């Protein structure tokens, strides 16, 4: 049987081999604890890709929670920042990846948005007034990303007040490439891969390259670079949100879900270092789902209460691989927008 703890260890080694690490997405005020030795979020594996091997429950055994409406979903996504290149007036920059396509990109990673900005500035001397702006995912999800209406926009060359009407602009949401790789690894690593990594003792370039090649060529999902956003969760993890100061009530227990695999794994590892000895043998049930599928599930009855789920935005890493959260504030349930960067939080 492929141990989930072995999978976590393998993923950490591979991700550290291929990219820098980001810090955990919890502050000291957020309690995280394990609650069971197994159990997936849903009953079967059609809804959620999982490394958990416990016996699935039937739909009849599970409580069903009511569907969420559009306003509730927008509020649920509202704290998640997405980043885009705009001018100093907040007007978006439309790019052309090929001669026939006009695209406006929203990035989940501020680092990737800034890399795009720098490329534009290097290639066009007229792009000096461009910047990276932050927007609320809740505001853009239904209004822009999932909006099928043919919306006309005015395309203006840099530095010009004159523009040309266009109604064929495509809007794309881009995940961090590291998390795409992590999702593909989750879907393609098997017991044999884990045993090879354990027996090898240390990561070599050959082992890493083979694992990455397999993830890039054999993954059944997350094979596009946009609009297929992986969300990661360890089903035993919980965090508590205390009542607002001055208000009465019990702490609310929430299930954290992560855009960053590295953040999730780091948080789990830090918790396990401090966990009681009887918890040390708990194996994490790692689950993976696409954000679009998740929002679809929210709009019908579900065995998972999404009202008690919180999405944790990625914590960016600095150039040395450390978390910038230590300097800028770590995202929490109360303020997960901390340390996200960007210049504005707009309503589109």
ZATOR-830704 format. One record per residue (C-alpha): x, y, z; residue in three letters. Coordinates in steps of 0.5 Angstrom, whole numbers. Layout:
REM residues N
<px:X | py:Y | pz:Z | rest:ALA>
...
***
This chain:
REM residues 348
<px:0 | py:0 | pz:0 | rest:UNK>
<px:3 | py:7 | pz:-2 | rest:UNK>
<px:3 | py:11 | pz:5 | rest:UNK>
<px:1 | py:18 | pz:4 | rest:UNK>
<px:6 | py:20 | pz:9 | rest:UNK>
<px:11 | py:17 | pz:4 | rest:UNK>
<px:7 | py:21 | pz:-1 | rest:UNK>
<px:8 | py:28 | pz:3 | rest:UNK>
<px:15 | py:27 | pz:3 | rest:UNK>
<px:16 | py:25 | pz:-4 | rest:UNK>
<px:12 | py:31 | pz:-6 | rest:UNK>
<px:16 | py:36 | pz:-1 | rest:UNK>
<px:23 | py:33 | pz:-4 | rest:UNK>
<px:21 | py:34 | pz:-11 | rest:UNK>
<px:18 | py:41 | pz:-11 | rest:UNK>
<px:24 | py:43 | pz:-7 | rest:UNK>
<px:28 | py:40 | pz:-12 | rest:UNK>
<px:24 | py:44 | pz:-18 | rest:UNK>
<px:22 | py:51 | pz:-14 | rest:UNK>
<px:23 | py:55 | pz:-8 | rest:UNK>
<px:19 | py:54 | pz:-2 | rest:UNK>
<px:13 | py:58 | pz:1 | rest:UNK>
<px:12 | py:59 | pz:8 | rest:UNK>
<px:5 | py:56 | pz:12 | rest:UNK>
<px:-1 | py:60 | pz:11 | rest:UNK>
<px:-3 | py:60 | pz:18 | rest:UNK>
<px:-2 | py:65 | pz:24 | rest:UNK>
<px:-1 | py:63 | pz:31 | rest:UNK>
<px:-8 | py:65 | pz:32 | rest:UNK>
<px:-11 | py:59 | pz:28 | rest:UNK>
<px:-11 | py:52 | pz:31 | rest:UNK>
<px:-10 | py:46 | pz:27 | rest:UNK>
<px:-11 | py:39 | pz:29 | rest:UNK>
<px:-12 | py:32 | pz:26 | rest:UNK>
<px:-19 | py:29 | pz:27 | rest:UNK>
<px:-18 | py:22 | pz:24 | rest:UNK>
<px:-14 | py:17 | pz:21 | rest:UNK>
<px:-17 | py:17 | pz:15 | rest:UNK>
<px:-24 | py:19 | pz:11 | rest:UNK>
<px:-25 | py:22 | pz:5 | rest:UNK>
<px:-29 | py:29 | pz:4 | rest:UNK>
<px:-34 | py:25 | pz:-1 | rest:UNK>
<px:-36 | py:18 | pz:-1 | rest:UNK>
<px:-32 | py:16 | pz:-8 | rest:UNK>
<px:-27 | py:18 | pz:-12 | rest:UNK>
<px:-31 | py:21 | pz:-18 | rest:UNK>
<px:-32 | py:27 | pz:-14 | rest:UNK>
<px:-25 | py:28 | pz:-11 | rest:UNK>
<px:-18 | py:25 | pz:-13 | rest:UNK>
<px:-16 | py:22 | pz:-7 | rest:UNK>
<px:-10 | py:19 | pz:-4 | rest:UNK>
<px:-14 | py:16 | pz:2 | rest:UNK>
<px:-15 | py:9 | pz:1 | rest:UNK>
<px:-21 | py:8 | pz:7 | rest:UNK>
<px:-27 | py:5 | pz:5 | rest:UNK>
<px:-32 | py:10 | pz:1 | rest:UNK>
<px:-39 | py:11 | pz:5 | rest:UNK>
<px:-45 | py:11 | pz:1 | rest:UNK>
<px:-49 | py:17 | pz:-1 | rest:UNK>
<px:-55 | py:15 | pz:3 | rest:UNK>
<px:-50 | py:15 | pz:9 | rest:UNK>
<px:-48 | py:22 | pz:8 | rest:UNK>
<px:-52 | py:28 | pz:11 | rest:UNK>
<px:-53 | py:33 | pz:5 | rest:UNK>
<px:-52 | py:40 | pz:5 | rest:UNK>
<px:-56 | py:45 | pz:1 | rest:UNK>
<px:-54 | py:49 | pz:-5 | rest:UNK>
<px:-50 | py:55 | pz:-4 | rest:UNK>
<px:-53 | py:61 | pz:-9 | rest:UNK>
<px:-49 | py:66 | pz:-13 | rest:UNK>
<px:-48 | py:71 | pz:-8 | rest:UNK>
<px:-46 | py:66 | pz:-2 | rest:UNK>
<px:-41 | py:63 | pz:-7 | rest:UNK>
<px:-38 | py:70 | pz:-9 | rest:UNK>
<px:-37 | py:72 | pz:-2 | rest:UNK>
<px:-34 | py:65 | pz:-1 | rest:UNK>
<px:-29 | py:67 | pz:-6 | rest:UNK>
<px:-29 | py:74 | pz:-4 | rest:UNK>
<px:-22 | py:74 | pz:0 | rest:UNK>
<px:-18 | py:71 | pz:-5 | rest:UNK>
<px:-14 | py:76 | pz:-9 | rest:UNK>
<px:-12 | py:75 | pz:-17 | rest:UNK>
<px:-7 | py:79 | pz:-20 | rest:UNK>
<px:-7 | py:83 | pz:-27 | rest:UNK>
<px:-3 | py:87 | pz:-31 | rest:UNK>
<px:-6 | py:94 | pz:-32 | rest:UNK>
<px:-4 | py:101 | pz:-33 | rest:UNK>
<px:-4 | py:107 | pz:-28 | rest:UNK>
<px:-12 | py:108 | pz:-29 | rest:UNK>
<px:-14 | py:101 | pz:-28 | rest:UNK>
<px:-15 | py:99 | pz:-35 | rest:UNK>
<px:-13 | py:92 | pz:-37 | rest:UNK>
<px:-8 | py:90 | pz:-41 | rest:UNK>
<px:-10 | py:85 | pz:-47 | rest:UNK>
<px:-5 | py:80 | pz:-49 | rest:UNK>
<px:-4 | py:76 | pz:-56 | rest:UNK>
<px:-1 | py:70 | pz:-55 | rest:UNK>
<px:-2 | py:68 | pz:-62 | rest:UNK>
<px:-5 | py:73 | pz:-68 | rest:UNK>
<px:-12 | py:70 | pz:-67 | rest:UNK>
<px:-13 | py:71 | pz:-60 | rest:UNK>
<px:-14 | py:77 | pz:-55 | rest:UNK>
<px:-13 | py:75 | pz:-48 | rest:UNK>
<px:-14 | py:78 | pz:-41 | rest:UNK>
<px:-10 | py:74 | pz:-36 | rest:UNK>
<px:-12 | py:74 | pz:-28 | rest:UNK>
<px:-6 | py:70 | pz:-24 | rest:UNK>
<px:-7 | py:67 | pz:-18 | rest:UNK>
<px:1 | py:68 | pz:-17 | rest:UNK>
<px:3 | py:75 | pz:-16 | rest:UNK>
<px:10 | py:73 | pz:-18 | rest:UNK>
<px:7 | py:71 | pz:-24 | rest:UNK>
<px:4 | py:77 | pz:-26 | rest:UNK>
<px:10 | py:81 | pz:-24 | rest:UNK>
<px:14 | py:77 | pz:-29 | rest:UNK>
<px:9 | py:78 | pz:-34 | rest:UNK>
<px:9 | py:86 | pz:-33 | rest:UNK>
<px:17 | py:86 | pz:-33 | rest:UNK>
<px:17 | py:82 | pz:-40 | rest:UNK>
<px:12 | py:87 | pz:-42 | rest:UNK>
<px:16 | py:93 | pz:-40 | rest:UNK>
<px:23 | py:90 | pz:-43 | rest:UNK>
<px:19 | py:89 | pz:-50 | rest:UNK>
<px:16 | py:96 | pz:-50 | rest:UNK>
<px:19 | py:102 | pz:-48 | rest:UNK>
<px:12 | py:105 | pz:-48 | rest:UNK>
<px:10 | py:101 | pz:-42 | rest:UNK>
<px:13 | py:105 | pz:-37 | rest:UNK>
<px:6 | py:106 | pz:-34 | rest:UNK>
<px:4 | py:99 | pz:-33 | rest:UNK>
<px:3 | py:96 | pz:-26 | rest:UNK>
<px:0 | py:90 | pz:-23 | rest:UNK>
<px:-7 | py:90 | pz:-20 | rest:UNK>
<px:-10 | py:86 | pz:-15 | rest:UNK>
<px:-18 | py:84 | pz:-16 | rest:UNK>
<px:-22 | py:80 | pz:-12 | rest:UNK>
<px:-24 | py:73 | pz:-15 | rest:UNK>
<px:-31 | py:73 | pz:-12 | rest:UNK>
<px:-32 | py:80 | pz:-16 | rest:UNK>
<px:-29 | py:77 | pz:-23 | rest:UNK>
<px:-32 | py:69 | pz:-22 | rest:UNK>
<px:-39 | py:70 | pz:-25 | rest:UNK>
<px:-38 | py:77 | pz:-28 | rest:UNK>
<px:-32 | py:76 | pz:-32 | rest:UNK>
<px:-29 | py:69 | pz:-32 | rest:UNK>
<px:-36 | py:65 | pz:-32 | rest:UNK>
<px:-40 | py:70 | pz:-36 | rest:UNK>
<px:-42 | py:68 | pz:-43 | rest:UNK>
<px:-44 | py:74 | pz:-45 | rest:UNK>
<px:-41 | py:77 | pz:-51 | rest:UNK>
<px:-38 | py:84 | pz:-48 | rest:UNK>
<px:-35 | py:89 | pz:-52 | rest:UNK>
<px:-28 | py:92 | pz:-50 | rest:UNK>
<px:-24 | py:98 | pz:-53 | rest:UNK>
<px:-17 | py:96 | pz:-55 | rest:UNK>
<px:-12 | py:102 | pz:-55 | rest:UNK>
<px:-5 | py:101 | pz:-57 | rest:UNK>
<px:0 | py:104 | pz:-51 | rest:UNK>
<px:0 | py:111 | pz:-50 | rest:UNK>
<px:-6 | py:112 | pz:-55 | rest:UNK>
<px:-13 | py:115 | pz:-53 | rest:UNK>
<px:-16 | py:112 | pz:-59 | rest:UNK>
<px:-18 | py:105 | pz:-59 | rest:UNK>
<px:-22 | py:100 | pz:-63 | rest:UNK>
<px:-28 | py:96 | pz:-61 | rest:UNK>
<px:-27 | py:88 | pz:-60 | rest:UNK>
<px:-32 | py:83 | pz:-57 | rest:UNK>
<px:-28 | py:77 | pz:-58 | rest:UNK>
<px:-23 | py:78 | pz:-52 | rest:UNK>
<px:-22 | py:71 | pz:-48 | rest:UNK>
<px:-21 | py:72 | pz:-40 | rest:UNK>
<px:-16 | py:66 | pz:-37 | rest:UNK>
<px:-15 | py:65 | pz:-30 | rest:UNK>
<px:-8 | py:62 | pz:-29 | rest:UNK>
<px:-5 | py:58 | pz:-23 | rest:UNK>
<px:2 | py:58 | pz:-21 | rest:UNK>
<px:6 | py:53 | pz:-25 | rest:UNK>
<px:9 | py:50 | pz:-19 | rest:UNK>
<px:2 | py:48 | pz:-16 | rest:UNK>
<px:0 | py:45 | pz:-23 | rest:UNK>
<px:6 | py:41 | pz:-23 | rest:UNK>
<px:4 | py:39 | pz:-16 | rest:UNK>
<px:-3 | py:37 | pz:-18 | rest:UNK>
<px:0 | py:33 | pz:-24 | rest:UNK>
<px:5 | py:29 | pz:-19 | rest:UNK>
<px:-1 | py:27 | pz:-14 | rest:UNK>
<px:-4 | py:24 | pz:-20 | rest:UNK>
<px:2 | py:20 | pz:-23 | rest:UNK>
<px:6 | py:18 | pz:-17 | rest:UNK>
<px:5 | py:11 | pz:-15 | rest:UNK>
<px:7 | py:6 | pz:-10 | rest:UNK>
<px:13 | py:4 | pz:-14 | rest:UNK>
<px:15 | py:11 | pz:-15 | rest:UNK>
<px:15 | py:12 | pz:-7 | rest:UNK>
<px:19 | py:6 | pz:-6 | rest:UNK>
<px:24 | py:8 | pz:-11 | rest:UNK>
<px:25 | py:15 | pz:-8 | rest:UNK>
<px:25 | py:12 | pz:-1 | rest:UNK>
<px:31 | py:7 | pz:-3 | rest:UNK>
<px:35 | py:12 | pz:-6 | rest:UNK>
<px:36 | py:16 | pz:0 | rest:UNK>
<px:37 | py:23 | pz:-3 | rest:UNK>
<px:34 | py:26 | pz:-10 | rest:UNK>
<px:38 | py:26 | pz:-16 | rest:UNK>
<px:37 | py:30 | pz:-22 | rest:UNK>
<px:35 | py:23 | pz:-26 | rest:UNK>
<px:30 | py:21 | pz:-21 | rest:UNK>
<px:27 | py:28 | pz:-21 | rest:UNK>
<px:27 | py:29 | pz:-28 | rest:UNK>
<px:24 | py:22 | pz:-29 | rest:UNK>
<px:18 | py:24 | pz:-24 | rest:UNK>
<px:17 | py:31 | pz:-27 | rest:UNK>
<px:17 | py:28 | pz:-34 | rest:UNK>
<px:12 | py:23 | pz:-32 | rest:UNK>
<px:7 | py:28 | pz:-29 | rest:UNK>
<px:8 | py:33 | pz:-35 | rest:UNK>
<px:6 | py:27 | pz:-40 | rest:UNK>
<px:2 | py:22 | pz:-36 | rest:UNK>
<px:-3 | py:26 | pz:-32 | rest:UNK>
<px:-10 | py:25 | pz:-34 | rest:UNK>
<px:-12 | py:32 | pz:-31 | rest:UNK>
<px:-9 | py:39 | pz:-30 | rest:UNK>
<px:-6 | py:39 | pz:-37 | rest:UNK>
<px:-8 | py:46 | pz:-39 | rest:UNK>
<px:-4 | py:52 | pz:-36 | rest:UNK>
<px:-10 | py:56 | pz:-35 | rest:UNK>
<px:-18 | py:55 | pz:-32 | rest:UNK>
<px:-16 | py:49 | pz:-29 | rest:UNK>
<px:-14 | py:51 | pz:-22 | rest:UNK>
<px:-12 | py:45 | pz:-17 | rest:UNK>
<px:-14 | py:46 | pz:-10 | rest:UNK>
<px:-11 | py:42 | pz:-5 | rest:UNK>
<px:-14 | py:39 | pz:2 | rest:UNK>
<px:-12 | py:34 | pz:7 | rest:UNK>
<px:-18 | py:32 | pz:10 | rest:UNK>
<px:-16 | py:31 | pz:17 | rest:UNK>
<px:-14 | py:38 | pz:18 | rest:UNK>
<px:-18 | py:44 | pz:21 | rest:UNK>
<px:-17 | py:51 | pz:24 | rest:UNK>
<px:-21 | py:55 | pz:29 | rest:UNK>
<px:-24 | py:62 | pz:28 | rest:UNK>
<px:-25 | py:65 | pz:34 | rest:UNK>
<px:-31 | py:70 | pz:35 | rest:UNK>
<px:-30 | py:77 | pz:34 | rest:UNK>
<px:-27 | py:81 | pz:40 | rest:UNK>
<px:-33 | py:83 | pz:44 | rest:UNK>
<px:-38 | py:78 | pz:41 | rest:UNK>
<px:-40 | py:72 | pz:44 | rest:UNK>
<px:-40 | py:65 | pz:41 | rest:UNK>
<px:-36 | py:59 | pz:41 | rest:UNK>
<px:-30 | py:58 | pz:36 | rest:UNK>
<px:-32 | py:56 | pz:29 | rest:UNK>
<px:-29 | py:50 | pz:26 | rest:UNK>
<px:-27 | py:50 | pz:19 | rest:UNK>
<px:-23 | py:46 | pz:14 | rest:UNK>
<px:-18 | py:49 | pz:10 | rest:UNK>
<px:-17 | py:48 | pz:3 | rest:UNK>
<px:-10 | py:51 | pz:-1 | rest:UNK>
<px:-9 | py:54 | pz:-8 | rest:UNK>
<px:-1 | py:52 | pz:-6 | rest:UNK>
<px:1 | py:45 | pz:-5 | rest:UNK>
<px:7 | py:47 | pz:-2 | rest:UNK>
<px:3 | py:51 | pz:4 | rest:UNK>
<px:-1 | py:46 | pz:5 | rest:UNK>
<px:5 | py:41 | pz:6 | rest:UNK>
<px:9 | py:46 | pz:10 | rest:UNK>
<px:3 | py:47 | pz:15 | rest:UNK>
<px:2 | py:39 | pz:16 | rest:UNK>
<px:9 | py:38 | pz:17 | rest:UNK>
<px:10 | py:44 | pz:22 | rest:UNK>
<px:3 | py:41 | pz:26 | rest:UNK>
<px:6 | py:34 | pz:26 | rest:UNK>
<px:12 | py:36 | pz:29 | rest:UNK>
<px:8 | py:39 | pz:35 | rest:UNK>
<px:3 | py:34 | pz:35 | rest:UNK>
<px:2 | py:29 | pz:41 | rest:UNK>
<px:6 | py:22 | pz:40 | rest:UNK>
<px:-1 | py:18 | pz:39 | rest:UNK>
<px:-2 | py:23 | pz:33 | rest:UNK>
<px:5 | py:22 | pz:30 | rest:UNK>
<px:2 | py:16 | pz:26 | rest:UNK>
<px:-4 | py:19 | pz:23 | rest:UNK>
<px:-3 | py:19 | pz:15 | rest:UNK>
<px:-6 | py:25 | pz:11 | rest:UNK>
<px:-11 | py:24 | pz:7 | rest:UNK>
<px:-9 | py:28 | pz:1 | rest:UNK>
<px:-15 | py:30 | pz:-4 | rest:UNK>
<px:-14 | py:34 | pz:-10 | rest:UNK>
<px:-20 | py:38 | pz:-14 | rest:UNK>
<px:-21 | py:43 | pz:-19 | rest:UNK>
<px:-24 | py:50 | pz:-17 | rest:UNK>
<px:-29 | py:50 | pz:-23 | rest:UNK>
<px:-31 | py:43 | pz:-21 | rest:UNK>
<px:-32 | py:45 | pz:-14 | rest:UNK>
<px:-36 | py:51 | pz:-15 | rest:UNK>
<px:-40 | py:47 | pz:-19 | rest:UNK>
<px:-41 | py:42 | pz:-13 | rest:UNK>
<px:-43 | py:48 | pz:-9 | rest:UNK>
<px:-49 | py:50 | pz:-13 | rest:UNK>
<px:-53 | py:43 | pz:-12 | rest:UNK>
<px:-54 | py:39 | pz:-5 | rest:UNK>
<px:-47 | py:36 | pz:-3 | rest:UNK>
<px:-44 | py:32 | pz:3 | rest:UNK>
<px:-39 | py:37 | pz:4 | rest:UNK>
<px:-41 | py:43 | pz:8 | rest:UNK>
<px:-38 | py:49 | pz:4 | rest:UNK>
<px:-40 | py:54 | pz:8 | rest:UNK>
<px:-35 | py:51 | pz:13 | rest:UNK>
<px:-29 | py:51 | pz:8 | rest:UNK>
<px:-24 | py:57 | pz:7 | rest:UNK>
<px:-20 | py:57 | pz:1 | rest:UNK>
<px:-13 | py:59 | pz:3 | rest:UNK>
<px:-9 | py:64 | pz:-2 | rest:UNK>
<px:-2 | py:62 | pz:-4 | rest:UNK>
<px:4 | py:65 | pz:0 | rest:UNK>
<px:9 | py:68 | pz:-4 | rest:UNK>
<px:16 | py:66 | pz:-3 | rest:UNK>
<px:22 | py:71 | pz:-3 | rest:UNK>
<px:28 | py:70 | pz:-8 | rest:UNK>
<px:32 | py:66 | pz:-3 | rest:UNK>
<px:26 | py:61 | pz:-2 | rest:UNK>
<px:23 | py:64 | pz:5 | rest:UNK>
<px:16 | py:67 | pz:6 | rest:UNK>
<px:15 | py:74 | pz:5 | rest:UNK>
<px:9 | py:73 | pz:10 | rest:UNK>
<px:14 | py:74 | pz:16 | rest:UNK>
<px:15 | py:81 | pz:14 | rest:UNK>
<px:8 | py:83 | pz:11 | rest:UNK>
<px:4 | py:79 | pz:16 | rest:UNK>
<px:1 | py:72 | pz:15 | rest:UNK>
<px:-6 | py:70 | pz:12 | rest:UNK>
<px:-11 | py:68 | pz:17 | rest:UNK>
<px:-18 | py:66 | pz:17 | rest:UNK>
<px:-20 | py:74 | pz:19 | rest:UNK>
<px:-15 | py:77 | pz:14 | rest:UNK>
<px:-13 | py:72 | pz:9 | rest:UNK>
<px:-11 | py:78 | pz:4 | rest:UNK>
<px:-5 | py:79 | pz:8 | rest:UNK>
<px:2 | py:79 | pz:4 | rest:UNK>
<px:-1 | py:78 | pz:-3 | rest:UNK>
<px:2 | py:84 | pz:-6 | rest:UNK>
<px:-1 | py:88 | pz:-12 | rest:UNK>
<px:-3 | py:95 | pz:-12 | rest:UNK>
<px:-11 | py:95 | pz:-12 | rest:UNK>
<px:-17 | py:91 | pz:-10 | rest:UNK>
<px:-22 | py:93 | pz:-15 | rest:UNK>
<px:-29 | py:91 | pz:-17 | rest:UNK>
<px:-30 | py:89 | pz:-24 | rest:UNK>
***
